Amino acid sequence: MNDPATARTEPARPRQERERQRQQQQPRERPRRRAKATVLVRAALIAIGLVTVYYVLPLDGRSTSTGTSVLLACGLLLVVLVFWWEVQAIAHSPFPRLKAVEALAATLVLYILLFAGTYFLLEHSTPGSFSEPLTKTDSLYFTLTTFTTVGYGDIAARSQTGRILTMLQMVGGLLLVGVAARILAGAVQAGLRRRDHEPSEDLSSRREG
Protein backbone atom coordinates (compact mmCIF):
# COMPACT_ATOMS: atom_id res chain seq x y z
CA MET A 1 0.00 0.00 0.00
CA ASN A 2 1.11 3.53 -0.67
CA ASP A 3 2.05 5.75 2.19
CA PRO A 4 -0.66 8.49 2.57
CA ALA A 5 1.96 11.03 3.61
CA THR A 6 3.96 10.32 0.45
CA ALA A 7 0.82 10.63 -1.69
CA ARG A 8 0.08 14.03 -0.17
CA THR A 9 3.60 15.36 -0.78
CA GLU A 10 3.90 14.15 -4.40
CA PRO A 11 1.35 16.67 -5.86
CA ALA A 12 3.02 19.46 -3.93
CA ARG A 13 6.39 18.88 -5.60
CA PRO A 14 5.35 20.08 -9.06
CA ARG A 15 3.78 23.17 -7.51
CA GLN A 16 6.92 23.87 -5.55
CA GLU A 17 9.01 23.37 -8.69
CA ARG A 18 6.83 25.76 -10.69
CA GLU A 19 6.98 28.31 -7.91
CA ARG A 20 10.75 28.01 -7.80
CA GLN A 21 11.00 28.51 -11.57
CA ARG A 22 8.69 31.50 -11.41
CA GLN A 23 10.82 33.08 -8.70
CA GLN A 24 13.94 32.48 -10.79
CA GLN A 25 12.38 34.09 -13.87
CA GLN A 26 11.22 37.22 -12.08
CA PRO A 27 14.75 38.65 -11.57
CA ARG A 28 15.40 38.09 -15.29
CA GLU A 29 12.22 39.80 -16.44
CA ARG A 30 12.90 42.99 -14.49
CA PRO A 31 16.13 43.89 -16.34
CA ARG A 32 14.40 43.14 -19.65
CA ARG A 33 11.52 45.47 -18.86
CA ARG A 34 13.89 48.21 -17.76
CA ALA A 35 15.99 47.70 -20.89
CA LYS A 36 12.92 47.82 -23.13
CA ALA A 37 11.73 51.06 -21.55
CA THR A 38 15.24 52.53 -21.76
CA VAL A 39 15.65 51.65 -25.44
CA LEU A 40 12.24 53.04 -26.40
CA VAL A 41 12.91 56.29 -24.55
CA ARG A 42 16.40 56.52 -26.05
CA ALA A 43 15.11 55.91 -29.57
CA ALA A 44 12.48 58.63 -29.11
CA LEU A 45 15.08 61.04 -27.73
CA ILE A 46 17.42 60.33 -30.66
CA ALA A 47 14.66 61.04 -33.16
CA ILE A 48 13.57 64.22 -31.35
CA GLY A 49 17.16 65.39 -30.99
CA LEU A 50 17.97 64.90 -34.68
CA VAL A 51 14.79 66.67 -35.80
CA THR A 52 15.57 69.53 -33.42
CA VAL A 53 19.08 69.87 -34.83
CA TYR A 54 17.63 69.88 -38.34
CA TYR A 55 15.35 72.82 -37.56
CA VAL A 56 17.94 74.70 -35.49
CA LEU A 57 20.86 74.50 -37.95
CA PRO A 58 21.22 77.70 -40.01
CA LEU A 59 20.79 76.24 -43.48
CA ASP A 60 19.65 79.51 -45.05
CA GLY A 61 23.15 80.62 -45.96
CA ARG A 62 24.47 80.72 -49.49
CA SER A 63 25.47 77.39 -50.93
CA THR A 64 26.36 76.06 -54.37
CA SER A 65 25.22 72.85 -56.00
CA THR A 66 28.73 71.47 -55.69
CA GLY A 67 28.84 72.30 -51.99
CA THR A 68 25.45 70.68 -51.49
CA SER A 69 26.64 67.51 -53.24
CA VAL A 70 29.76 67.38 -51.09
CA LEU A 71 27.70 67.80 -47.93
CA LEU A 72 25.38 65.00 -49.08
CA ALA A 73 28.32 62.69 -49.76
CA CYS A 74 29.79 63.41 -46.32
CA GLY A 75 26.38 62.91 -44.74
CA LEU A 76 25.88 59.55 -46.45
CA LEU A 77 29.31 58.47 -45.25
CA LEU A 78 28.27 59.46 -41.73
CA VAL A 79 25.07 57.41 -42.06
CA VAL A 80 27.11 54.36 -43.12
CA LEU A 81 29.53 54.80 -40.21
CA VAL A 82 26.70 55.21 -37.70
CA PHE A 83 24.96 52.14 -39.11
CA TRP A 84 28.13 50.04 -38.94
CA TRP A 85 28.78 51.15 -35.36
CA GLU A 86 25.22 50.24 -34.41
CA VAL A 87 25.59 46.78 -36.01
CA GLN A 88 28.68 46.11 -33.89
CA ALA A 89 26.82 47.32 -30.79
CA ILE A 90 23.90 44.98 -31.54
CA ALA A 91 26.18 41.94 -31.77
CA HIS A 92 27.65 42.71 -28.32
CA SER A 93 24.46 43.88 -26.61
CA PRO A 94 22.72 41.73 -23.93
CA PHE A 95 19.43 42.74 -25.58
CA PRO A 96 20.17 42.66 -29.33
CA ARG A 97 16.55 42.96 -30.48
CA LEU A 98 16.03 46.11 -28.45
CA LYS A 99 19.34 47.54 -29.61
CA ALA A 100 18.27 46.93 -33.22
CA VAL A 101 15.21 49.13 -32.65
CA GLU A 102 17.45 51.95 -31.46
CA ALA A 103 19.83 51.42 -34.39
CA LEU A 104 17.00 51.51 -36.91
CA ALA A 105 15.59 54.70 -35.39
CA ALA A 106 18.94 56.48 -35.46
CA THR A 107 19.86 55.39 -39.00
CA LEU A 108 16.44 55.99 -40.54
CA VAL A 109 15.89 59.43 -39.02
CA LEU A 110 19.44 60.53 -39.89
CA TYR A 111 18.98 59.36 -43.49
CA ILE A 112 15.66 61.17 -43.94
CA LEU A 113 16.89 64.41 -42.37
CA LEU A 114 20.05 64.31 -44.49
CA PHE A 115 18.07 64.36 -47.72
CA ALA A 116 15.60 66.90 -46.35
CA GLY A 117 18.47 69.26 -45.61
CA THR A 118 19.97 68.59 -49.05
CA TYR A 119 16.72 69.46 -50.83
CA PHE A 120 16.39 72.62 -48.76
CA LEU A 121 19.95 73.72 -49.62
CA LEU A 122 19.45 72.90 -53.29
CA GLU A 123 16.29 74.99 -53.55
CA HIS A 124 18.05 77.96 -51.92
CA SER A 125 21.20 77.63 -54.04
CA THR A 126 19.29 77.00 -57.27
CA PRO A 127 15.78 78.46 -57.05
CA GLY A 128 13.25 76.64 -59.19
CA SER A 129 14.77 73.20 -58.60
CA PHE A 130 11.38 72.14 -57.26
CA SER A 131 7.82 72.92 -58.25
CA GLU A 132 7.53 75.37 -55.35
CA PRO A 133 9.88 77.08 -52.87
CA LEU A 134 10.76 74.77 -50.01
CA THR A 135 10.81 75.50 -46.32
CA LYS A 136 12.44 73.01 -43.96
CA THR A 137 9.05 71.46 -43.30
CA ASP A 138 8.34 71.26 -47.04
CA SER A 139 11.70 69.56 -47.59
CA LEU A 140 11.03 67.07 -44.82
CA TYR A 141 7.55 66.44 -46.22
CA PHE A 142 8.91 65.81 -49.72
CA THR A 143 11.56 63.46 -48.33
CA LEU A 144 9.02 61.41 -46.38
CA THR A 145 6.60 61.14 -49.30
CA THR A 146 9.47 59.98 -51.52
CA PHE A 147 10.79 57.50 -48.95
CA THR A 148 7.38 55.97 -48.31
CA THR A 149 6.66 55.89 -52.09
CA VAL A 150 3.43 57.82 -51.53
CA GLY A 151 4.29 60.56 -54.01
CA TYR A 152 1.34 62.93 -53.79
CA GLY A 153 2.76 65.00 -56.63
CA ASP A 154 2.16 68.37 -54.98
CA ILE A 155 5.94 68.88 -54.75
CA ALA A 156 8.14 67.59 -57.55
CA ALA A 157 11.77 67.98 -58.57
CA ARG A 158 12.17 70.06 -61.74
CA SER A 159 15.91 70.55 -62.16
CA GLN A 160 18.23 67.78 -63.28
CA THR A 161 20.16 67.98 -60.01
CA GLY A 162 16.96 67.73 -57.99
CA ARG A 163 15.82 64.68 -59.92
CA ILE A 164 19.21 63.00 -59.57
CA LEU A 165 19.15 63.56 -55.81
CA THR A 166 15.58 62.24 -55.63
CA MET A 167 16.55 59.11 -57.54
CA LEU A 168 19.54 58.68 -55.24
CA GLN A 169 17.23 58.86 -52.25
CA MET A 170 14.92 56.24 -53.82
CA VAL A 171 17.80 53.82 -54.39
CA GLY A 172 19.18 54.48 -50.92
CA GLY A 173 15.75 53.90 -49.41
CA LEU A 174 15.48 50.52 -51.13
CA LEU A 175 18.92 49.57 -49.85
CA LEU A 176 18.04 50.76 -46.36
CA VAL A 177 14.82 48.75 -46.25
CA GLY A 178 16.24 45.63 -47.91
CA VAL A 179 19.97 45.21 -47.35
CA ALA A 180 20.27 47.16 -44.10
CA ALA A 181 17.31 45.33 -42.55
CA ARG A 182 18.93 41.99 -43.42
CA ILE A 183 22.22 43.12 -41.89
CA LEU A 184 20.42 44.17 -38.72
CA ALA A 185 18.64 40.79 -38.56
CA GLY A 186 21.99 39.02 -38.91
CA ALA A 187 23.48 41.17 -36.15
CA VAL A 188 20.53 40.33 -33.89
CA GLN A 189 21.01 36.59 -34.50
CA ALA A 190 24.74 36.92 -33.77
CA GLY A 191 23.96 38.79 -30.56
CA LEU A 192 21.45 36.14 -29.47
CA ARG A 193 23.95 33.33 -30.12
CA ARG A 194 26.63 35.21 -28.20
CA ARG A 195 24.26 35.82 -25.28
CA ASP A 196 23.17 32.16 -25.16
CA HIS A 197 26.78 30.95 -25.12
CA GLU A 198 27.93 33.32 -22.40
CA PRO A 199 26.44 31.42 -19.39
CA SER A 200 28.02 28.11 -20.42
CA GLU A 201 31.36 29.79 -21.08
CA ASP A 202 31.27 31.55 -17.69
CA LEU A 203 30.36 28.28 -15.97
CA SER A 204 33.18 26.35 -17.67
CA SER A 205 35.69 29.08 -16.81
CA ARG A 206 34.60 28.98 -13.17
CA ARG A 207 35.08 25.22 -13.08
CA GLU A 208 38.52 25.51 -14.64
CA GLY A 209 39.40 28.19 -12.10
C-alpha positions in Angstrom: 0.0 0.0 0.0 1.1 3.5 -0.7 2.1 5.8 2.2 -0.7 8.5 2.6 2.0 11.0 3.6 4.0 10.3 0.5 0.8 10.6 -1.7 0.1 14.0 -0.2 3.6 15.4 -0.8 3.9 14.2 -4.4 1.4 16.7 -5.9 3.0 19.5 -3.9 6.4 18.9 -5.6 5.4 20.1 -9.1 3.8 23.2 -7.5 6.9 23.9 -5.5 9.0 23.4 -8.7 6.8 25.8 -10.7 7.0 28.3 -7.9 10.8 28.0 -7.8 11.0 28.5 -11.6 8.7 31.5 -11.4 10.8 33.1 -8.7 13.9 32.5 -10.8 12.4 34.1 -13.9 11.2 37.2 -12.1 14.7 38.7 -11.6 15.4 38.1 -15.3 12.2 39.8 -16.4 12.9 43.0 -14.5 16.1 43.9 -16.3 14.4 43.1 -19.7 11.5 45.5 -18.9 13.9 48.2 -17.8 16.0 47.7 -20.9 12.9 47.8 -23.1 11.7 51.1 -21.6 15.2 52.5 -21.8 15.7 51.6 -25.4 12.2 53.0 -26.4 12.9 56.3 -24.6 16.4 56.5 -26.0 15.1 55.9 -29.6 12.5 58.6 -29.1 15.1 61.0 -27.7 17.4 60.3 -30.7 14.7 61.0 -33.2 13.6 64.2 -31.4 17.2 65.4 -31.0 18.0 64.9 -34.7 14.8 66.7 -35.8 15.6 69.5 -33.4 19.1 69.9 -34.8 17.6 69.9 -38.3 15.4 72.8 -37.6 17.9 74.7 -35.5 20.9 74.5 -37.9 21.2 77.7 -40.0 20.8 76.2 -43.5 19.6 79.5 -45.1 23.2 80.6 -46.0 24.5 80.7 -49.5 25.5 77.4 -50.9 26.4 76.1 -54.4 25.2 72.8 -56.0 28.7 71.5 -55.7 28.8 72.3 -52.0 25.4 70.7 -51.5 26.6 67.5 -53.2 29.8 67.4 -51.1 27.7 67.8 -47.9 25.4 65.0 -49.1 28.3 62.7 -49.8 29.8 63.4 -46.3 26.4 62.9 -44.7 25.9 59.6 -46.5 29.3 58.5 -45.2 28.3 59.5 -41.7 25.1 57.4 -42.1 27.1 54.4 -43.1 29.5 54.8 -40.2 26.7 55.2 -37.7 25.0 52.1 -39.1 28.1 50.0 -38.9 28.8 51.1 -35.4 25.2 50.2 -34.4 25.6 46.8 -36.0 28.7 46.1 -33.9 26.8 47.3 -30.8 23.9 45.0 -31.5 26.2 41.9 -31.8 27.6 42.7 -28.3 24.5 43.9 -26.6 22.7 41.7 -23.9 19.4 42.7 -25.6 20.2 42.7 -29.3 16.5 43.0 -30.5 16.0 46.1 -28.5 19.3 47.5 -29.6 18.3 46.9 -33.2 15.2 49.1 -32.7 17.5 51.9 -31.5 19.8 51.4 -34.4 17.0 51.5 -36.9 15.6 54.7 -35.4 18.9 56.5 -35.5 19.9 55.4 -39.0 16.4 56.0 -40.5 15.9 59.4 -39.0 19.4 60.5 -39.9 19.0 59.4 -43.5 15.7 61.2 -43.9 16.9 64.4 -42.4 20.1 64.3 -44.5 18.1 64.4 -47.7 15.6 66.9 -46.3 18.5 69.3 -45.6 20.0 68.6 -49.0 16.7 69.5 -50.8 16.4 72.6 -48.8 19.9 73.7 -49.6 19.4 72.9 -53.3 16.3 75.0 -53.5 18.1 78.0 -51.9 21.2 77.6 -54.0 19.3 77.0 -57.3 15.8 78.5 -57.1 13.3 76.6 -59.2 14.8 73.2 -58.6 11.4 72.1 -57.3 7.8 72.9 -58.2 7.5 75.4 -55.4 9.9 77.1 -52.9 10.8 74.8 -50.0 10.8 75.5 -46.3 12.4 73.0 -44.0 9.0 71.5 -43.3 8.3 71.3 -47.0 11.7 69.6 -47.6 11.0 67.1 -44.8 7.5 66.4 -46.2 8.9 65.8 -49.7 11.6 63.5 -48.3 9.0 61.4 -46.4 6.6 61.1 -49.3 9.5 60.0 -51.5 10.8 57.5 -49.0 7.4 56.0 -48.3 6.7 55.9 -52.1 3.4 57.8 -51.5 4.3 60.6 -54.0 1.3 62.9 -53.8 2.8 65.0 -56.6 2.2 68.4 -55.0 5.9 68.9 -54.7 8.1 67.6 -57.6 11.8 68.0 -58.6 12.2 70.1 -61.7 15.9 70.5 -62.2 18.2 67.8 -63.3 20.2 68.0 -60.0 17.0 67.7 -58.0 15.8 64.7 -59.9 19.2 63.0 -59.6 19.1 63.6 -55.8 15.6 62.2 -55.6 16.5 59.1 -57.5 19.5 58.7 -55.2 17.2 58.9 -52.2 14.9 56.2 -53.8 17.8 53.8 -54.4 19.2 54.5 -50.9 15.8 53.9 -49.4 15.5 50.5 -51.1 18.9 49.6 -49.8 18.0 50.8 -46.4 14.8 48.7 -46.3 16.2 45.6 -47.9 20.0 45.2 -47.4 20.3 47.2 -44.1 17.3 45.3 -42.6 18.9 42.0 -43.4 22.2 43.1 -41.9 20.4 44.2 -38.7 18.6 40.8 -38.6 22.0 39.0 -38.9 23.5 41.2 -36.1 20.5 40.3 -33.9 21.0 36.6 -34.5 24.7 36.9 -33.8 24.0 38.8 -30.6 21.5 36.1 -29.5 24.0 33.3 -30.1 26.6 35.2 -28.2 24.3 35.8 -25.3 23.2 32.2 -25.2 26.8 31.0 -25.1 27.9 33.3 -22.4 26.4 31.4 -19.4 28.0 28.1 -20.4 31.4 29.8 -21.1 31.3 31.5 -17.7 30.4 28.3 -16.0 33.2 26.3 -17.7 35.7 29.1 -16.8 34.6 29.0 -13.2 35.1 25.2 -13.1 38.5 25.5 -14.6 39.4 28.2 -12.1 
